[in-house]
């Protein structure tokens, strides 16, 4: 498949997957535009040492203020499984929608439909940060033990010492966790704002998530912000005030239970 064909599949997949979140997006030259000033930028790269025939990772950036050079872009790196290249591309975008795009939409909507929220000071080791977590995706063979482990554990407190020093004064930060495999063939990676963080990845690897005989993986995505109101106008038409309802959990500061955070497992 040629590069332009691949990008066409990716962009069409973004339009379809965002529709599943109630957003109407359309392809506009190099980006996929959404409501207001939102868009999804697409770029792809082949990781160093990738094998021939293996689908490269895709970089998808959820743009929240298109046209503003300083506006936040939530970057994430994804790949997908499938028998054909087109299936791998489509499934990679679907994985991104399930975990990452869902967290962004929850930040914009505040309805508790697409993600779950930690209020400030509710997460040990991360004082002052609002945290939004999209649904976790757990997939593979005989993945029930890994699903149960993910449901029972809050991962940000464990990794806060490695993640928080990478955050700055920008309005929004994205943290992606990917881990799993099988005993003797494990993978654990943490990316902050799209960039791998070796210390956090090493800390994730030391956790006691189940390692069995079968391949199974988990993927989680979190957004961290000090001011959730800063981006309320991202989907608004110019000059139109927003009327986004506030999620009560954000206002009263009650953290959800672990099962609540990950109640929509794949």
ChimeraX attribute file (.defattr): number of C-alpha atoms within 10 A of each C-alpha:
attribute: neighborCount
match mode: 1-to-1
recipient: residues
	/A:1	8
	/A:2	7
	/A:3	9
	/A:4	9
	/A:5	11
	/A:6	14
	/A:7	18
	/A:8	13
	/A:9	17
	/A:10	24
	/A:11	24
	/A:12	16
	/A:13	19
	/A:14	26
	/A:15	20
	/A:16	19
	/A:17	22
	/A:18	22
	/A:19	12
	/A:20	14
	/A:21	16
	/A:22	9
	/A:23	15
	/A:24	14
	/A:25	22
	/A:26	19
	/A:27	16
	/A:28	11
	/A:29	7
	/A:30	12
	/A:31	18
	/A:32	21
	/A:33	21
	/A:34	23
	/A:35	15
	/A:36	16
	/A:37	18
	/A:38	21
	/A:39	24
	/A:40	26
	/A:41	20
	/A:42	18
	/A:43	14
	/A:44	16
	/A:45	11
	/A:46	13
	/A:47	11
	/A:48	7
	/A:49	6
	/A:50	11
	/A:51	10
	/A:52	8
	/A:53	8
	/A:54	12
	/A:55	22
	/A:56	21
	/A:57	20
	/A:58	23
	/A:59	18
	/A:60	24
	/A:61	22
	/A:62	22
	/A:63	24
	/A:64	25
	/A:65	19
	/A:66	21
	/A:67	10
	/A:68	10
	/A:69	8
	/A:70	10
	/A:71	15
	/A:72	18
	/A:73	24
	/A:74	22
	/A:75	24
	/A:76	23
	/A:77	23
	/A:78	22
	/A:79	19
	/A:80	20
	/A:81	17
	/A:82	13
	/A:83	7
	/A:84	11
	/A:85	18
	/A:86	18
	/A:87	15
	/A:88	19
	/A:89	25
	/A:90	24
	/A:91	19
	/A:92	23
	/A:93	30
	/A:94	22
	/A:95	21
	/A:96	26
	/A:97	23
	/A:98	27
	/A:99	24
	/A:100	33
	/A:101	29
	/A:102	24
	/A:103	27
	/A:104	24
	/A:105	22
	/A:106	21
	/A:107	29
	/A:108	20
	/A:109	18
	/A:110	22
	/A:111	17
	/A:112	17
	/A:113	14
	/A:114	22
	/A:115	28
	/A:116	30
	/A:117	27
	/A:118	21
	/A:119	21
	/A:120	22
	/A:121	15
	/A:122	18
	/A:123	19
	/A:124	12
	/A:125	15
	/A:126	19
	/A:127	13
	/A:128	15
	/A:129	20
	/A:130	23
	/A:131	27
	/A:132	29
	/A:133	27
	/A:134	28
	/A:135	27
	/A:136	26
	/A:137	21
	/A:138	23
	/A:139	18
	/A:140	16
	/A:141	13
	/A:142	13
	/A:143	19
	/A:144	14
	/A:145	14
	/A:146	22
	/A:147	22
	/A:148	16
	/A:149	13
	/A:150	24
	/A:151	19
	/A:152	15
	/A:153	16
	/A:154	17
	/A:155	15
	/A:156	19
	/A:157	13
	/A:158	16
	/A:159	19
	/A:160	17
	/A:161	15
	/A:162	17
	/A:163	20
	/A:164	15
	/A:165	8
	/A:166	12
	/A:167	14
	/A:168	9
	/A:169	8
	/A:170	11
	/A:171	17
	/A:172	21
	/A:173	22
	/A:174	25
	/A:175	24
	/A:176	24
	/A:177	21
	/A:178	19
	/A:179	20
	/A:180	26
	/A:181	20
	/A:182	15
	/A:183	12
	/A:184	9
	/A:185	12
	/A:186	14
	/A:187	15
	/A:188	20
	/A:189	20
	/A:190	27
	/A:191	21
	/A:192	23
	/A:193	21
	/A:194	19
	/A:195	14
	/A:196	16
	/A:197	17
	/A:198	14
	/A:199	15
	/A:200	21
	/A:201	21
	/A:202	16
	/A:203	16
	/A:204	21
	/A:205	17
	/A:206	9
	/A:207	11
	/A:208	8
	/A:209	18
	/A:210	19
	/A:211	18
	/A:212	18
	/A:213	13
	/A:214	15
	/A:215	17
	/A:216	23
	/A:217	22
	/A:218	22
	/A:219	22
	/A:220	24
	/A:221	27
	/A:222	24
	/A:223	23
	/A:224	23
	/A:225	21
	/A:226	17
	/A:227	13
	/A:228	18
	/A:229	12
	/A:230	11
	/A:231	16
	/A:232	17
	/A:233	21
	/A:234	21
	/A:235	21
	/A:236	16
	/A:237	12
	/A:238	10
	/A:239	7
	/A:240	10
	/A:241	10
	/A:242	12
	/A:243	10
	/A:244	14
	/A:245	10
	/A:246	15
	/A:247	17
	/A:248	12
	/A:249	17
	/A:250	20
	/A:251	10
	/A:252	9
	/A:253	15
	/A:254	14
	/A:255	19
	/A:256	15
	/A:257	15
	/A:258	15
	/A:259	15
	/A:260	15
	/A:261	24
	/A:262	25
	/A:263	14
	/A:264	17
	/A:265	18
	/A:266	15
